């Protein structure tokens, strides 16, 4: 625990929506675990559940994230401590190049966050919104507490600097994750209740746990720096190949080489993984779900509360429909502050307000005068992709409330530039 504390004042946007948030249920671990084991007792899932808890490493940032929140007044649902309220998870793709990850990607000192997703699960468990935060976004990085005491001074920087600064000064995942959490809060007013850190081997394990993932590759790919050569057409990727597909940024068939351009492929890949999970009925079969999580979590790091709540949270999503899982990118334009970086547009404010209010992120709202709310060019080479807008454009299937048994038709969308759902078409293969 830090010996020096720097307590941040409540963010004004968070204060307005504080009643929608709850404190992390750190003290529920024993009760939830006991109930879960009893529920699974006498089944094959019992041993799998115990193995699952043993697989998952934890990162406890509770002593570093200084944002006061109201405490729960009602006893939690033992099967899903998050039941009845919206949940925000911060999923951080760690570019850790030590140990097994070094063997995969080549050893590099330190740790960085190449990919960050804010995953919003609606209170009614009927909608999931996945927001990609460009790593090259220019943001305010607040004072960040370190586990060894002291804090990083506030500064202006790239979004992914937060994770690297926390690691470089604190020398642990707690400091790195806490600084990323606080940076998201500083710039959006959203405090993520849960954190998931996925490294290279963890991502490979998740793909292999569902038996690989099918994806359309519309043009030949011959990537630089990673081992990936794919002919145009439909492919079924194993874990290592899927990881290289997610990492590939430069080379033939990969666009302008910017990170913002790569986001589209990453979103398509995660959407394809979700589709595989749906196709295998993983969320509706408890033993299958526990087995999948057991295989998929061997290289994941999560906060202590999520370690015990993940089965309940995942199972509570069993009725969510593919057209209600939406992927989008924070709306951005080329930065006026620094070359090859990006700034968020005014449409991003609508996006974050919708997250805080638990509204569909593509819910229409009037764009500010003089803007079209659609983002613009930007990226590492100054010509990267435009961010998808939650305002002013046609909503995707996830933004339309259809009767429960009415299918929402698939639409054709540009991943990384437009919001799209698991049900939409993002690439065409002959």
C-alpha positions, -999 to +999 in steps of 0.1 A: +000+000+000+012+035-007+026+055+022+017+088+004-019+093-007-032+118-032-069+118-030-086+130-062-118+151-060-149+134-074-152+140-112-182+163-119-197+139-144-192+109-121-208+128-092-240+134-113-242+097-120-228+083-087-260+065-079-254+043-109-221+031-095-213+008-066-181+001-046-161-029-055-174-059-036-141-069-021-156-083+011-179-107-007-152-131-019-157-157+007-195-157+006-197-158-032-171-185-035-189-207-009-223-203-026-209-210-060-191-242-049-223-254-032-243-246-064-218-267-085-213-294-059-220-329-071-214-319-108-184-320-131-184-283-129-174-282-093-138-292-100-137-269-130-148-240-109-121-246-084-095-249-112-108-216-127-102-197-095-067-212-093-060-202-129-067-165-126-041-141-113-053-109-097-044-072-097-058-053-068-059-016-075-083-007-047-056+010-026-045+032-056-077+044-072-088+073-051-124+079-062-150+078-035-181+058-043-213+049-024-214+015-007-240-011-014-271-011+008-286-043-005-271-078+000-256-090-033-270-118-055-246-147-046-247-159-082-240-125-098-228-098-073-233-072-102-270-082-108-294-053-114-268-027-123-247-018-153-211-029-153-180-014-169-150-035-175-116-021-187-099-047-209-062-039-213-041-057-239-007-058-224+024-058-247+044-078-221+075-092-237+089-112-208+089-150-202+064-169-224+053-136-240+089-128-249+091-161-267+060-151-287+067-115-295+104-111-289+118-098-256+115-060-249+120-045-215+090-030-196+053-032-203+029-013-225-008-013-233-013-017-271-051-022-270-077-009-245-114-017-246-141-003-224-168-029-222-202-017-210-227-043-199-263-029-195-281-033-162-308-055-179-280-077-194-296-073-229-268-051-243-230-051-245-211-021-259-174-025-267-155+008-271-120+008-285-098+036-271-070+045-296-037+042-279-024+074-296-052+096-282-039+128-266-053+128-231-048+142-196-030+117-174-038+125-137-016+120-107-013+082-103-006+065-070+022+039-069+022+007-047+056+017-033+044+051-022+043+085-039+027+093-072+033+101-108+029+138-115-001+147-138+008+154-174-005+155-210+004+125-231-007+096-252-034+073-237-011+043-236+015+063-217-005+058-186+001+021-184+038+024-193+043+052-167+027+032-140+048+002-148+081+021-151+076+040-118+058+014-098+073-017-113+041-038-110+007-043-128-012-027-099+005+007-106+001+003-144-035-007-143-044+019-117-029+047-138-049+035-168-081+033-148-076+068-134-068+082-169-100+068-183-119+084-153-101+117-157-111+120-194-145+104-194-160+105-159-163+066-160-148+045-133-145+009-145-157-015-118-136-043-131-102-047-148-090-075-172-054-076-184-047-099-214-012-107-225-001-125-257-004-160-243-037-152-227-052-141-260-039-172-277-055-193-250-089-176-253-090-183-291-079-219-287-104-224-259-132-219-284-116-241-310-103-212-331-121-184-349-135-180-384-129-146-401-131-132-436-099-117-450-110-095-480-075-089-494-041-108-493-021-100-461+016-102-459+025-085-426+058-069-415+073-077-381+048-105-373+045-139-388+013-135-408+006-143-444-030-149-454-046-152-489-079-134-494-108-155-484-124-172-454-100-185-427-103-204-395-075-190-372-059-208-343-046-189-313-011-179-325-024-169-360-053-149-344-028-131-322-007-121-352-038-109-370-046-087-340-010-074-338-004-068-375-002-032-384+022-027-413+026-046-446+005-057-476-032-056-471-031-037-438-039-002-450-019+028-439+000+011-411-015+032-383-028+019-350-062+035-357-065+014-389-055-018-370-084-012-346-109-023-372-093-058-376-091-061-338-128-053-335-137-078-362-116-105-346-133-100-311-167-100-328-159-132-345-148-148-312-182-137-297-199-153-326-181-186-320-191-185-283-227-180-294-225-208-320-212-232-293-239-222-268-211-216-243-231-191-222-262-213-218-245-244-206-229-240-171-204-268-173-194-257-208-191-221-196-169-230-166-148-253-188-143-225-214-134-200-187-110-225-171-091-228-204-094-192-214-083-176-182-049-193-176-030-162-186-056-135-176-051-111-148-083-096-132-094-076-102-102-098-071-140-091-073-142-102-109-123-134-102-153-145-081-181-128-101-170-138-137-191-169-140-222-152-127-217-122-150-210-144-180-240-166-173-262-136-168-255-126-205-270-159-218-300-141-233-281-112-250-286-112-288-258-108-314-274-076-328-272-060-293-234-064-290-220-033-305-184-024-313-172+012-319-142+034-317-140+067-297-147+094-323-114+111-333-096+134-357-060+140-365-044+158-335-036+195-337-014+190-307+010+164-320+018+149-353+006+113-360-017+113-329-054+118-325-078+141-306-113+130-295-142+149-312-172+164-294-191+133-303-170+114-277-188+134-250-221+119-262-206+085-261-194+088-225-227+104-214-245+074-228-222+050-209-229+068-177-266+068-183-267+031-194-281+041-228-271+025-261-239+041-272-252+047-307-283+065-294-288+095-317-280+130-304-276+163-322-239+170-330-225+203-320-229+232-345-203+231-372-194+194-368-208+163-383-198+141-353-182+115-376-146+118-365-119+122-392-085+112-404-057+105-380-032+080-370+005+073-368+011+085-403-014+113-401-039+096-425-054+069-402-091+059-400-120+080-388-136+071-355-172+058-355-197+082-341-224+075-316-242+106-327-256+119-360-253+087-380-276+059-387-278+036-356-267+000-358-289-029-347-277-025-311-292+010-310-327-001-320-351-016-295-368-043-314-395-067-300-378-097-284-386-121-313-381-097-342-347-103-359-327-072-367-314-073-402-276-073-408-261-042-422-227-035-439-204-015-417-168-004-418-151-018-386-131+008-368-148+036-385-185+029-379-203+012-351-213-024-359-228-054-342-218-091-342-247-095-366-235-070-392-212-076-422-178-060-419-160-077-448-170-097-479-152-128-491-161-144-525 
